């Protein structure tokens, strides 16, 4: 054993062996390499594993790589990780810069490069009705609550943004949210039964009603032309159409109540998608950017959400999303009411009979 009174204490051979076995090797990580961390740290910071970040780096390299190596230009991996840290945390730019050892202006340029690059892949990763066959999408929705022929659940969500400049009084008015003292934008999204975002419309200010956003969208035009074989599910903020089912207003106990319950359970997939999106990318809680940049960031986060979901990067714990306090829309189309009645009288009754058996 060692002696405290001897300058060079003797060490027993057994103690030396034990110490060598349990010694932890010191690892000096390269501070300029964001991937020189454990997977658990990378997922916490960037919401992607090492393989996921490498995949994004390879995907976005043609769009974000620096054209010069002068002045220690950021690598593609550094640029992607800076943007991912901002999307994941939603913190101030200087805080992201301090964490990544770069300046605030470099952070701003990196984030802009990445979200503009991700917009190029919107048509690749956000596809309606889904990346899989339409019949598979319908089967996925039917397995939830027995609602037939569904190819998408649709809704809008409010995302708080920085108030436009005071000189733009008109913009301040249209971006006023439905909640007091807020300015926000309201993107419309559609998802499938696996919480993949299949359509996104991010350009409208927070004062616009959900029904108008859908009515003036390209998706509505495609449905009106009969481009898709299936129906959408929405809440009472939308008008009932032949291809768009909404709940019965004030239903009596019986088939219509069961119809509303099945519709609510099936449509809950879009609320779960919003919850996963905002939990995975905390910047969507509040974006301190101009409205046009906020819309670009929302689209980029939708693309990243689909990439993460497809790659199995891990599903975040979802908070229950409060429903918007919308005035119900009663301008239902006759063809929509007839289609809803047919589902009520046939599809849902068959579903209830199956449950009873």
C-alpha positions, 0 to 999 in steps of 0.5 A: 500500500502507499505511504503518505510520508514517502515522496514516491510511495510504493504501489503494490502490483495488484493495485497497479493491475486493478488501476490499469484495468479500470482506467478510463481513456481520455478522449480529446475531441475535435471542437471543430468537428460536430460529429465527434460526440456520442449519438445521444448527445447528437440527438439531444442537440440536433435531433438526428443521429450521426448517420442522419447528420451524415445523410443530410450533409451528403444531401445538402452539400451541393447547395450549402458548401462554401466556394472557398476555403479562405478564412477558415470557411465552415464545412458542410457538416458545420453548416448543417449542424448549426442550422439543426441546432437552431431548428431544434432549440429555437434559441437566439442566434448568438447563443447558437454561435457561442455553442458552435464557436462561430459568430452570429452573422455566420450562424445567420448565413448558415441557417439561411443556406440550409432552409433554402436548400431544404426547400429544393427537396420539398417535392421529394420528401413531401408527396401527396397522398404518400410515398406508398400506394394509396391503398396502403394509406387507406388501410392505415387510416381504416385501422385506426377507427374504421373510417373508410377511403381516407387518404389524409387528415388536414388542419392548420396550426398557429406559429408565433412570429416576430411582429412586422416593422411598425411602418408596415401597419397593414402587415401587422394587422393581417398577421394578428393571431386569433389569440390576444397580443400575438402575431403568427403565421398559419401553415396548412398541413396534411398527414397520413396515418404514420404522421408523415407530412404529405402536403404543406401550405405555408404562406398565410398570415394568422388572421386567415380562416382555415377554410379559406386557406384550403379553398385557395390551395392547389390541393383543393384545385386538384381534388375538384378536378378529381385527381385523387381517389379518396377523401380528406378529414377535417374539423368543423372549421371546414365545409363538408364536400364530396371529398372532404368529410367533417363532423355532424353538427350537434348529432343525436345519440346513435350512428351520427355520434359514432361517426363523429367519434370515429372521425375525431379518432382518425383525424387526431393523426394531424394533431399528433403530427403537429405535436411531433413537429413542434417538439422535435423543432422547438424553433416553431414555438416562436420564430424571431424572423420576418414572415417570409423567412418564417414560412421558409423555415416551416417548410424546411422543418416539414421536410426534416420531419419527414426525413427523420420519420422515414429514417426512424430517428426517434419519435418525441414525446407529444404534448396534446395540441389545443384545438383552435376556437373556430366558428363552425362552417355551415356552408356544406355542399349538398354533395358533401352532405350526401357523401357524409350520410352514405358513410354514416349509413354504411361504412360506420355501421359496418365498423360498429358491427365488426367491433361488436363481434 
